[in-house]
Amino acid sequence: MLSLLCLLCLLSLTTSSSTNEQPRTFIVQVQHDTKPSIFPTHQHWYISSLSSISPGTTPRLLHTYDTVFHGFSTKLSLAEALKLQTLPHIVAVIPERVRHLHTTRSPQFLGLKTSDSAGLLKESDFGSDLVIGVIDTGIWPERQSFNDRDLGPVPSKWKGVCVSGKDFPSSSCNRKLIGARFFCNGYEATNGKMNETTEYRSPRDSDGHGTHTASIAAGRYVFPASTFGYARGVAAGMAPKARLAAYKVCWSAGCYDSDILAAFDAAVSDGVDVISLSVGGVVVPYYLDAIAIGSFGAVDCGVFVSASAGNGGPGGLSVTNVAPWVTTVGAGTIDRDFPADVKLGNGKVISGVSLYGGPGLASGKMYPVVYAGNGDGGDGYSGSLCVEGSLDPKFVEGKIVLCDRGANSRAAKGEVVKMAGGVGMILANGVFDGEGLVADCHVLPATAVGASGGDEIRKYLSAAAKSKSSPPTATIVFKGTRVNVRPAPVVSSFSARGPNPESPEILKPDVIAPGLNILAAWPDKIGPSGIPSDKRKIEFNILSGTSMACPHVSGLAALLKAAHPEWSPAAIRSALMTTAYTVDNRGGTMLDESTGNVSTVLDFGAGHVHPQKAMDPGLIYDITSFDYIDFLCNSNYTLNNIQVATRRNADCSGAKRAGHAGNLNYPSLSVVFQQYGKHHMSTHFIRTVTNVGDAKSVYKVTIRPPGETLVTVQPEKLVFRRVGQKLNFLVRVQTTAVKLAPGASSMRSGSIIWSDGKHTVTSPIVVTMQQPL
C-alpha cells in the first residue's frame, strides 16, 4: 500500500496543474517476485496492470527496470495513478521530477603525476580493468581524451553495448569508450518529440557537459592542451586508463527521473564499477528521490556512486544528493587562476578573472565606462543585469559596460553588450555571490570581479558623475595563466553547503575536490561560452561547478577500487574521507572563497581529497546495505518507505539496538541537540573500524572536542592483531545549552583522530544546538 506521504505527494499535484486529469510521468515500483505465471514476462504483467485501471486504452511503458529497481515508468492522469496504487502488487507510485546539471593541473595539484612510480597511478595500473559510468549529456567520442592507444582488450566482465543513433555509429566506441546508451523517453513524454536539428537522438553530446565530466574522470594524457592558450599543458583525467561508458539522460529541458533511473539500471547491469553523476535537484525524502533509489540499488550491487553536491552555495542547507550511501562532492579551487584586472581612470586596480581569447583592448588606451543600471537609455533593473533587449546602443556604444550577475548566463551578458555596440564588459558579483570568481570564455573583452570590486567601480562612476570634471574611464588587462597561487585550495563560493536538510545526523558534503576553472575535453560543434551564436571551435574548455568536482572523485574511486578490489563503496568513501585534509598551501585552515573567512565542516565535510593517503588509510569505516536499512528505521521511515528506497522488506525490530540514526557507521559524526529548556545534553556514538593497514598495529586516539563540549572515547587504544580485524569504540558527547533566539542554531566542530604512528585516521565531529520556535 502506498505510504501516506507518497499519497499526499500525488494529491499535491492537483494544485500544481490546471487540470487534475493532465497526464504526467510516474515511476511505479512493483512487488517483483509476485508475478503470476500466466504472464511470460514482467513487461506483459505491467501492461496488464495498466490496462486494468484504464480499459480501452493502449498502455505505453516508457522504461522497465529490473536491476537497481523493480517496476516501470509511464504517463498517467492523477485519477489513474491513485487507482494504480490500490493494486496489491504495487509498492509505490512516485511522481517524476526534473533535475539539472551542476554546471590540466588538477591531477598534478592532487599529486597524481605520470612519473610517480610508487604512488596511486602505479599501484592500480591506472585502473585499466575498471569501468566508470558517466550519467550526463552524452559524449563526443572523437576527442583525443577518449583514444584507446595501448589499452588492452575490453574487460571480459563487460556486458554493455554501444547504441547507435544520429551521428553516432556503433563504431564510435573503442577500447576506451566501451559503452554508450541514451535515454529520452521520459524527456519526450513531458516535452514532446525532441528537436533533432539541435539535439542528437543518440549518445552524442550536444551540450558539452558530459564530454567534460567524462574526461575529468578518465581522460587519456593529451598534450598540448589549452583553451585559447590558457592553462596550457598536459590534460589528463584522474584514471587515464579506466574504461568509460556514457549514459545520456540530460537534454535541453533537463534530466528526467524516469530516464536517470533507467541509466542506473542499465549501468549496473552492464557491469560498471563506479557511477559518476553531476546532476541534482531539490532534496526530498529518499523514497521519493529517484537518484537516491537508483544509487542504493547500485551500491547494493557493489558499485561506488559519486554525485555533485550542487551549486547553491554559499548559503547553508543548499547541499543536494545527500543520501548516506552516495559520496557527495563539493568544489574547491586549485593553485591556478586566470587574472584579468580592471584598471580605473583614478589609478585603482580591481582584480578579476577571465578566459577571453580574442583580440584584447588597445594597449595603454582608457575607454569610457558605464554602469548598465544607471538608466541613461537602459531600463533600470533589467539593464543592470544586461538581459537581452535591455541596453540602448546610444548609451553603451564604444564603452566598457559594468553588468550585474543574475537572470541570464554570464557569457550571455557579454553577447548583449557586444550586440549593443559595447567594446568590453565588467561582470560584478552580487552580495550573495560574495568574492567567488568564475572565469568564462567571453565573446568580447570581459572580466569578472567580486562584490566589493563591483561596489568600488560603482563608487568611482558615481563620484565621476558628480564632479563632472573628467568622464569615468577604464580598461581590462588580461594576464594569462598564473600558477602556484596561494592560498589553495579554497572552498568555491558556489559549492553547496550543509547542514544536510534530510538527515542532519549525516554530515554532507562528504569531501571537496577541484571544481573551479577545470580544463577538460569539449565537443566540436559547441562554442566555449555555451551560447548559440558562439561559433568558435576548441578541443578543451575550462568550466566550473561541483559537476567538475564529482568526476575527480569518481576517477579516484576507480583507482582505489583497482588497488583494493575487495573494498566496498563505503570503504572507498571512508578512505577518501578519513585521509582528507583541511589545511591550505599556506598552512592555515582552508578559506571560504565567498567571504575570505575560514571555512567549516559544513562547507568542506571531511576536507579536500588526498589520493595518495587514501591509498593506505590504515582503518576504514565499512557499511553494509543492512546498516543503511537500520539507519532508515532509526530515521522513522515506515516499512513501506524503506521498501521503496531499498527494494528490501525491512525488519526494524533489530535496528533499535543501533540506538539512533547517528550510529550508522559513518566516517563523520554529527549530532543535533534540541534545546527544549534543557541545560545539559548528551549522546553517544558507536563506531566499528576495520584494519586495512599493518597486521600488528596499535592505534591511539586524540580528541579535539568542539568548543564548550566534552568528548570521551572508550577505549582510548585499539590493538589489532591482523588485517581485516574489526574493533568497536564508543564516543560520548556532553554539552550545555547556549543562548539562542527562537529558531536559531549554532554549530561547533572538532575531530577524533586515531593514529598508529604511520596512519592518521581523522573523523570530523559536529555538534549543532537548535532553539525550537
N, C-alpha and C positions, 0 to 999 in steps of 0.2 A: 504494500500500500504506500502511496506517495506520502512523504513527510509533510507536516503542516506548513513548514516554511516553503517547501517547493510549491505547494498549492497556492500559498499567498503570493509567491513569485509569479505563478501563472495568472492569478487573478489581477495582479498589479498591471498586467499587460493591457487590461481593458482601459486603463486610464491613459495609456501612452499611445493609443491608436484611435483613429477617428471612428472605427467600427470594430465591434467585438469579433466580427467574422473575417476580418482581413487575415489571410493565412500568413504564417511566418514559420521559420525553421525551428524544429525542436530536435534534441538528441534524446533518444529513447533507450533506456537500459532495460535489458531483458534477463530473466532468470534462465541462464543459458542451458542448464542441464535438465530443463523440464520440457524440451521439445518433444511433441508427440511423434511417434514413429511413422504416422501417415505422411509426414512431410519429408521429402527426400533431402532437403537442405534447410538450413536456418533461414535462408532468404525466402523460400516458399512460405515458411511459417510466419515471417514478418509481414509479408504481403497479405496473407490470410488475416492476420490480426488487424491490419489497416482496413481491409475490405469489410470486416465485421462491424466496424464503427461507422463506416460510410458506404453502405451498399450502393451499387450502381456507378461508383466512380472507379477509375483505374489508378490504384496507388502507385506512387513513384518513390523508390528509395534513392536518396542522394548518396549515401555511403552505408556500407555494412562494416561492423567492427568485430573482430574476434580474437585479438591478441592482448592489447592493453585494456580493452573494454569489450563488453558483450552487448550488442544491440545494433541500432541503425539510426540514421537521421532522415527526416522527411519534413515536408511542409504540411502544416495543419492549421485549421482555424482553432480558436480558443475552445469552442464547444467540442471539437474533435479531440483536442489534447486532453480535456477534462474527462471525456468518455474513455479514451485510451488508457488513462491511468487507473481506471477501475478494473481493468482485466487482471486476473490473478497472477499472470506471469510477468507483468510489467513492474519493474522495480522503481523506475523514476522516469519522468518526462521533464527534460531540462531545457529551458529556453536558451536559444543560441545568443551569444554575444559577439560583437566585432572587436578585434584587437588591432593594435597599431605597432609599427616598427619603433624601436627605441634608437631612433636615429641619433721606417726601416731600421728605427733604432730600438724598438721595444724589445726584441729578443736580446739585444745587447744590454739594454738597461736592466732586463731581468737576469742577466748573467748567462744567457744561453748563447755561447759562441761556437762557431764550427770548429775552431782549433782546440776546444776544450775537451781533451781526450778522456778525462776522468769523470766528467760531470753527467748531467741528466741525458744529454743527447747521445753520448757514447753508450751509457748503460742500456738504453732502450733501442739501440739501432734506429734512432729517430722514430720509433713507433710504427715500423713498416707493416706489421700484421694487424694493426688496429684500424677500425673504421669509424670516422666521425660523421654523423648525420647532421646536416645543417637544415633546419626548418626555417625557410625565409622566402626571398623573392625569386629564387632560382639561381642560375649560374651562367656565366659567359665562358664556355668550355675552352675556347681557343687561346685564352690568356696563358702566357708562359708560366705563371704561378701554378698551373694545373698540368704541366707536361709530365710525362711518365718515364723520362730518361733514367736508366739504371735501377728501375723498380722491378722487383721480382713479379711472378705471376699473382693474379688476384687471389687473396686468401681463400682456401678451399671451403671455409665455413660460409662464405658469402652466398646468399640466396636472392639478392636483389636483381633488378633489371634496369636497363636504360630505355625509358619510354620515349619513343619518337613522337614528334609533333612539328608544329610550324617552325621552320628554320632550325630544326634540331633532329637530324637523322640519328639513328641508334649508334652510328659510328662516332658520335660526339663524345662518347665515353671512352676511357682508355684504362691503363693500369693504375692511374692516379684517381681520376673521377670514375669510380666503378659502378655508380648507380645514379639514376636521376628520374624523378617522378614529378607529376604536377597534380594538384587537387583544386578544382574550381567549381564543383557542383554546388557547394554552399554559397559561394560568392555569387554565382549566376542565379541561384534560387531567389536571392534577395534583390539583385541589381539588374536582372535580365541578361541577355547574351552579351558577352564581352565585345568591346570594340577591337577587332583584330588588326586595325590599322595602327593602333598604339600599344597593344598588348599581344604577347605571343601565347597561343594555345599550346604550350609546350613547356619544358623545364627552362627554356632560355629566359634570361633575366632582362626585363625591360625597365628596371628601376636602378640597379647598381648595388643596392644594399646587400643582397645575398652573395654576389661575387666578392664584395669587400670582406664580409664576415668569414666566408669560406677560406679566403686566402690568409686571413689573420690566424685562423685555427691551424691550417695545414698547407699553406702555400710553399712551393719549392723556392730554392735560392734563385733570385733573379738579379743580374747586375748588367748595366746600371739601371737603377730605378729612381724616379723622382716625379714630382708634379710641377711642371713649368720650372724645373731647376731647383725647387725647394726640396729639402730632405733627401738630397742626392746620396746614393749609396746602394747597399745590398738590401733587397726586400726579401723577407723570409717569414713564414708562419712559425707558430710555436712547435709544431710537429711536422717538419717538412717532408717526411717520408710516410706519414699516416695516409690512409686512403680516405677519399671523400665520397659522400653520397648526398645529393641535393634533393630536397623535398620542397617544392614550390607551393606555398599556401597563401602568399600575400599578393594582392592585386591592387588596382588603382584605388578601390574603395576601402581597402583594409584587408585584414586576415580574419576569416570567419571560423568560429569554433568547430563547426562540423568538419571543415577541411583540415584544421590543425589536428583534431583527434584522429582523422584518417591518416595523416602523416605520421603521427606517433605509432599508430597501429602497424603501418607498413614498415617503418624504420626498425622496430623491434623484431618484426617477423623476418625482415631482410637480413638481420644479423649485425646491426651497428653496435659498437661498444660505448659510444658517447653520443649524446644528443645535445646540440647547441641551439638555443632558442633566444633570439634577440627581439622578442615581441612581447607585448603585455597590454594590460587594460586595468580596469578598476578591480579592487580587491573585493572578493565575495567569499562566503563560506566554501570550503573545499569541495563539498558535494554539489555545488552549482558551478564549479570552475573547471572547464574542460582541460585547461593546461595542468591543473593540479591532478585531475583524474588520469589524464594520459601519462603524466610523468610518474605517478605512483605505479601504474602498470609497467612502465619502463624500468624503474628502479627495482621493482619486484622481480623482474627478469635479469637483474644484474647490470643494467645499463645506467651509466652515470648521466645525470641531466644537469646542465648548467643553463641558467636563464638570467637575462639582464634585469637589474633592479628597477629600471625606469629612469626617465629624465625629468622627474618632477621636483628635483631639488632646487634651491637649498632648504625648502620648507620641511618641517617634520611630518611624520606619518605618511610620507609620499612613496615609500618603498612598495613595489609590487612583486608578484611571483614569490610569495612568502611561505609556501608550503615547506614543512621541515625536511621533506625528502628531496627538495630541489636545492642545488647550490646557487645562491643568489649573489650576483656580482655587481658591485658598484664601480665607479670610474675614478681614476686618478690621473695626474699629469705624468709625463716623462721629462727627462732633463734636456728637452729640446723645445725651442719655440721659434716663431717667425715674426720678429719685431717690425712694425711699420708705424712710425711715430708721427704725430701731428705737431707741426711747428706753427705757432700762432704769431701774428704780427707784433704782439707785445714781447716776443722773445721766449715765451714759455713753451716747453715741450711736454706733450701729453703722450704717454706710452700707449701703443696699440698693437694689434696683430693682424696680419693679412697674408693670403696666398695669391694675391693678384699677380698674374704672369704676363700681362701685356705691356705696351709702351707706357712708361711712367709719366708723371707730370714733368714739365720743363725744369731742369736743374737750376736751383737758385731763384726761380720765379715764385712770387707770392700771388695767390689767387683770391678774389673776393670770396667770402664765406658767409652763408646764411643758415638760419635755423628754419627747417621746413614748417615748423609750427607757429612761426611768427605772423602768418596770416596775410602778408602782402601778396595777395593773389592765391595763397593756399587756403584751405578751408579748415583751419584750426586743428582739431584733434586728429582727423584722418590725414591732414597734411603733415603733422609731426611724425606720423608713422610711415609716411611715404607709401601709402597704398595706391593702387592703380587709379589714375584719373584725378588725384588729389593735388598735384603740383601744377602751377601756372608757369609755362615756359618763360614768360617775360620776367618772372621772379627769380628763376634759377639758372637761366642760360649763361654759360661761361663761368659758373661759380661752383665752389665746393659746397655741398649741402649736408647739413647735420640732420640725421634722421634718428628717431627713437625706435627701439626694438619693440616687437609685438605685432599681432594681427596677421601679417604676411611673412614669408620666409626672409631671412637676412639677405640672401642673394637677390630675391625679387625686388627688394627696396632699391638696390643698385640699378636694376633694369629700369625701374620707374624714373629714377633720377636721370639716367642716361637718355631715355626717350624724351624727357622734358628739356634736354639740352645741357644738363649739368656736366661738369668736367670731372668731378670726383665726389666721393661720399664719405662721411664720418658716421659710423653707426654706434650710437650710445646706448649702453645698458640702462634699464630702469632700476629703481631701488631694489626690487625683488631679485633681479639678476646679480646685483652687487658688483664685485670686481672680477668675476669669472669671464674670461675671454675665449671665444672660439674663432679660429681662423677659417676664412672661406675663400674659394676661387671666384672672386667677384668679376663681373663683366665690365667694370670700369675701375680706375684707380680708387681704391677704397680701403678703409681700415676700421677695426672695431675697438672701442675704448670702454673703460669701466664706467660705472655710475658716477663716481667722483670726477672722472675726466670729462664726462658729458656736462656735469654741473659747471666745471671750470670754463668750458668753451662757451656755454650759455651766458655765464657771468661776463666773459670778455665781450661777447656780442652785445649784451645789454649796456655795458659801460661805454663801448664804442658808439652805440646809437645815441646815448645821452650826450657825449662830448661833441659829436658831430665834426671833430677836427680831422680825424683820419678814418676812412671806412675800414671795417674789420677784414683782415686777410689771413690766409693760412696756406700751408702746403702739406703734402704727405711724403715722408721719407721712408722708402722701402729698404730694409736692411738684410733681406735674405734669410738664411737659416742660422740660428745660434744654438750651439750645443754646450753641454756641461752647465746647464742652468741650475742655479740654486735659489731657493730650496726646491727639491723634488724628492719623492712625489708629494703632490698637494692634492687634497680631495677636490675633484672637479665641482664647480658650482652647481652644475645641472644634475649631478649624481643624486638619485633619490635616497632619502634618509629614513631611519627608524624613528620612533619605535614601530614594531610590527602591528599593523592595525587589526589583524585577525587572531594572532596568537602572541600576546605580549611576552609569554614565557620563552619564546624563541627569538633570539637577537637576529635581526636582519638589517642590512645585508650581511652575508657571511664574511666576505672579503672584498677588497677592491683590486683592480688590475688596470693596466694602461688603457685609457679611453678618450684622451684628448689629443686631437690632431694626429691621428694614426694613418700612416701610409699603407695602402693595400690595393689589390687589383681592381680594375674598373672596366665596364663594358665599352665597346667601340661607339655605340650609337647614342650614348647619353652624355651630354655636356657635363663638365665637372661641377657646375653650380647647381645642376638638377633642374634648371628652369628650361621650358620647352624651346625657347628662342636661342639657347646657347648651343651652337653647333661645333664647338671646339672638341677635338678628339685627344684623349690621353689614355695611357695604359694603366697608370696608377693614380689614385685620388687620395686626398687626405680628408678624413671625416672624424667627427667626434660623437660620443654618446656612450651610454652603458652598452649599447649594441656592439660597440667595438671592444669593450672590456670583456664581455661574456665569452667570445671565441678565444681570447687569450687563455682563459681558464679551461675551456673545452680542450684546447690543444695540450695544455699542461696535464690535464686528466688522462689524455691518451698516452702521454709519455710515462706517467706514473703507473698506469694500468699495464703498459708494456713491460715495465721494470718489475712490477709486482702483480702478476696475473691473478693471484689469489685474493687480492684486495677487493672488498665490496665498494659500491658507490659511496657509502658512509665513511669507509676507511680512507678513501681518496680525499674526500672533503675534509675529514679530520686532519690528515697530513698537511693539507694546504692551510687550514685554519690555525693549528697549534704552532706552526713554524712561521706564520706571517709576521711582518714587522710593522711597527708603528712610528719608527724614528726616521726622519728625512736625512738627506745627504749633508745637512749641517750639524746633525747630532741632536736635534730637538724633536718633540712630538710633531707629527705631520700637521700642516696648517689646513684651514678651510679656505678655498680659493675665493668664496663669495665675500668673506669678511676680513681675511688676513689673520684671523684669530686661530688659536689652537683648535683642532678638530677633536671629535669624541667618538666613542664606540658606536654611537647611533649613526655616525657618518661613514665609518670605515669597517665596522664589525670587528673581526679579529685582527684586521690590518691588511697590509699590502702583501700579495703572494710573493713567496721566496722559493723558486723552483728547486734549487739545489738542496736546501734544508728539508723541503717536503719529501725529497727522495729517501731520506733517512730520518723519520720523525722520532724514533725511539719508542713512543707509545701511541696508540690510536684509540679513539672512542668509536666503537663499532655500534651499528644499529640494524636490527632486522625488521622485516615487514610487520612481525607481531608486535615489536616495540612501538612502531608507528600507530598500530591499531589501539594499543593500550593508551597512547598519547591522546588519540581521538576520544576514547572512552572517558578519560580524565578531563577532556575539554568539553564534556557534557554534550557530545554528539549522540544522537539516537542511534539505535542499531541499524535503522534504515539509512540514516545519513552515512554511517560508516560503510555499509554495503555499497552505496552509490559511489563513494570515493575510492574504495579499495577492492571491490568485487568479492569481498570476503563476508561470510556470515560470522559476525564478531560475537565473542562471549566476553562481556565486560566485567564478569564477576572477579576474575583474577587481576584485572587492571588496578583495582583499588590497592592491591599490595604495593604497586609502584608509587602510591601516595598521591601525587598530583602531577599535572601536565609538565611542570618544570623538571620532573625526574626522567623525562626522555633523555637517553644517554648522549646528549648533545655536547660538542666541544666548548660551547659557551654556556654561561649560567645567568639567568635573568629572573628577577622576582619583582612583582608589583604589589606594594602594600597599600591597602585602602585604609585611610586614617579615620575610621568611624569613632572618633573620640578616644581611641586607644592611645596610650602613651608609649608602651613597649610592644614591639612586634618582632616575631622571629619565624624562621622557616628552616628547612633543611633540604639538601640535595644529595641524592645517591648517584655515584658515577662508577663505571667499570672501565678500566683501561686494559688494553691488550699489549703485551710486549712484542714489538716487531724489531727491536734493536739487538742488543747482545744477550746471550743466553744467561749469564750470571751478572745481574745488574741490580744496583740499589738506587732507588730514586728518593730524594728528599724534597719536601715541599717548602716553598717560600710563599708567604701570603702578603699581598699588597692590598689591604682592605679598602673598599670605598670609604670616603670621609664619613665620620660620625657613625661608623658601622663596625661591629665586632664580628670577625670571621674566624672560625676554627675548623681545622681539618683533622679527621681521625681515620686511619693512623697518619702520623707525620712522615712515615718512611714506608716505602713499598719495596719488598725484597723479592725479586724474580729469580727463579732457578732455570727457566727455559724460555725459548722463543715460543710465542703463541699462548703463553700463560696469561690468565686474566685475574686481576685483583680489583677489589672494590675499595672505595673510600667514601666517607660521609663529610659533607660540608654543612656547618651550621652558620646561619646568618642572623644576627640580632641588631636591631636598631631602635632608635627612639623617634617619636613624631617630630615633625618640623612645622613651623608656622607657614601655612599656605592659604591663599584665598580660595573660596569655593570653586571647584572645577579645575584648579591649578595642579601642576605636578612638578616634581623636581627629580633629577636623575643624577646618580653618582656612580662612578665605576672604579673598579680595581682589577686585580688579576690573581690567579692561582698558578704557580709555576712549579712543575716537577722537573728535577734535573738529576742526572747520574754523573755529572761532570763532563759528559760528551754531548748529550742531547738536552735540549731545553724545550719543554712541552708547556705551552702557555695557554691558559683559558681566561678570557675576559669574564668578569663578574659584574653584573649591572643591578643596582637597586633603585627602583623608582617608587617615590612616595606620591600618592594621589589623594587630594582632598575632595571627597564627593560633593556634588552640588547640593 
